[in-house]
Amino acid sequence: MKKALTIAGSDSGGGAGIQADLKTFQELGVFGMSALTAVTAQNTLGVHDVYPMTLEAVDRQMKAIGDDIGSDAVKTGMLFNAEIIEIVAENLKKFQWSNVVVDPVMVAKGGASLLQKEAIAAMKKNILPRAKIITPNIPEAEVLTGMTILTAEDKREAAKRLYEFGVKNIVIKGGHEANRSDSIDLLFDGSEFHTFASKRIHTKNTHGTGCTFSAAITAELAKGSGVNDAIKLAKEFIQAAIEDGIAIGHGHGPTNHWAYQKRKMELVES
């Protein structure tokens, strides 16, 4: 049984955060575990309140898993502040977790800040060098690199800059690119660029897409997949989840975490 750990915030609405991660792990056949960094009061309309965990709580959760169960891959999501980032980095080092996927969560779908500004430097220094893969969207990549990303060449330059922080593989997602009929994610592995394209789906039900995508990559790494194969499957997983999105609530509905497996079963039955 392969195992994956998510270190992230809780989304009470169930569409993002650890809820999305654990659903994704389960759908992809990996035993999921969690270490909460914060609890949010959140729904499809946005984040209403954030209650960060104490440093001791984050530390004890990670140690409880590392000392007993272990993990084949680890994903970080919402880390909220510099102090939590430092504790997480210490434990990643302590347990020598190497299959680390970093989703640098900064802003929620509704615009609420999920990472304090002073924490960005701590993320660059303490978390990024331990990442096997980082999955920023374009606004997050702009914040981390300090540059504006408008073109494909800008994306490549941003990926190169992120590589200099010590990240082994950078995936800059294309969901925020305007006026395109497709969504192109760019992977840079330090020597070559690779692209992963999918049809753009025009829907408001995209809550949790970043969490789900990075969780799918984490699950595949836990099972022993290589970087390219893990990203390719994650792209297919999130595409199905968006196409078969769930229209609940009055704002941005969640993606459908069981859509990928349901489609596979339907293909077998047909």
CORWOTA-V791310 format. One record per helix or strand of 3 or more residues. SS is the DSSP state (hx for helix, st for strand). FROM is the first residue (numbers start at 1). TO is the last residue. If there is no record, write none. Layout:
SS_FROM_TO + SS_FROM_TO
This chain:
st_3_11 + hx_17_27 + st_31_43 + st_46_52 + hx_55_68 + st_73_76 + hx_82_94 + st_100_102 + hx_119_130 + hx_138_145 + hx_152_163 + st_169_172 + st_182_188 + st_193_199 + hx_209_222 + hx_227_243 + hx_259_269
